[in-house]
Amino acid sequence: MENDKAKFKNEFKKRLYNFVLRLIRFIDTLPKSSVNDIMGKQLLRSGTSILANYVEANSASSKKDFINFFTHSLKSSNESKV
């Protein structure tokens, strides 16, 4: 059971890393314009924040800390979807 949980967490983190790498590549291919620059920068911040907060959540010192960082990660994910 624990092995499956660790495997899932590891796979999830890999998927987040891959998402961030693909996001960076995508933003880099956007045509240069003032709107794309502003939107691209915001998408970069919110998209990379998903991974950063997830990594922080996994090294949290308490359950409350974990929930807080994981919630921020989810909020960043929702912001990126918009």
C-alpha positions as CSV (number, residue, x, y, z in Angstrom):
1,M,0.0,0.0,0.0
2,E,2.7,2.5,1.0
3,N,4.7,1.6,-2.1
4,D,1.7,2.5,-4.3
5,K,1.3,5.8,-2.5
6,A,5.0,6.7,-3.0
7,K,4.9,5.6,-6.6
8,F,1.8,7.9,-7.2
9,K,3.5,10.9,-5.5
10,N,6.7,10.4,-7.5
11,E,4.7,10.0,-10.8
12,F,2.6,13.1,-10.0
13,K,5.7,15.2,-9.3
14,K,7.2,14.0,-12.7
15,R,4.0,15.0,-14.4
16,L,4.1,18.5,-12.8
17,Y,7.8,18.9,-13.9
18,N,6.9,17.9,-17.4
19,F,3.9,20.3,-17.4
20,V,6.1,23.2,-16.4
21,L,8.7,22.4,-19.0
22,R,6.0,22.1,-21.7
23,L,4.5,25.4,-20.4
24,I,7.8,27.2,-20.7
25,R,8.3,25.9,-24.3
26,F,4.8,27.0,-25.2
27,I,5.2,30.5,-23.8
28,D,8.5,30.8,-25.6
29,T,6.7,30.1,-29.0
30,L,4.0,32.8,-28.5
31,P,4.3,35.6,-31.1
32,K,5.8,38.7,-29.7
33,S,3.2,41.3,-28.8
34,S,2.5,43.4,-25.7
35,V,-0.6,41.3,-24.9
36,N,1.2,38.0,-25.3
37,D,4.1,39.3,-23.2
38,I,1.8,40.2,-20.3
39,M,-0.4,37.1,-20.5
40,G,2.7,34.9,-21.0
41,K,4.4,36.3,-17.9
42,Q,1.3,35.8,-15.8
43,L,0.8,32.2,-17.1
44,L,4.5,31.5,-16.4
45,R,4.1,32.7,-12.8
46,S,0.9,30.8,-12.1
47,G,2.0,27.7,-13.9
48,T,5.4,27.4,-12.2
49,S,3.8,28.2,-8.9
50,I,1.8,24.9,-9.1
51,L,5.0,22.9,-8.9
52,A,6.7,25.2,-6.4
53,N,3.9,25.0,-3.9
54,Y,3.5,21.2,-4.4
55,V,7.2,20.7,-3.6
56,E,6.8,22.9,-0.6
57,A,3.8,21.0,0.5
58,N,5.7,17.7,0.5
59,S,8.3,19.1,2.8
60,A,5.8,20.8,5.1
61,S,6.4,20.6,8.8
62,S,2.8,19.9,9.7
63,K,-0.5,18.7,8.2
64,K,-1.8,22.3,8.4
65,D,1.3,23.5,6.5
66,F,0.8,20.7,3.9
67,I,-2.8,21.7,3.3
68,N,-1.9,25.3,3.0
69,F,0.7,24.8,0.4
70,F,-1.3,22.2,-1.5
71,T,-4.3,24.6,-1.5
72,H,-2.1,27.3,-3.0
73,S,-0.9,24.9,-5.6
74,L,-4.5,24.1,-6.5
75,K,-5.4,27.8,-6.7
76,S,-2.4,28.4,-9.1
77,S,-3.7,25.5,-11.2
78,N,-7.1,27.1,-11.4
79,E,-5.6,30.5,-12.3
80,S,-3.5,28.9,-15.0
81,K,-6.6,27.3,-16.5
82,V,-8.2,30.7,-16.9
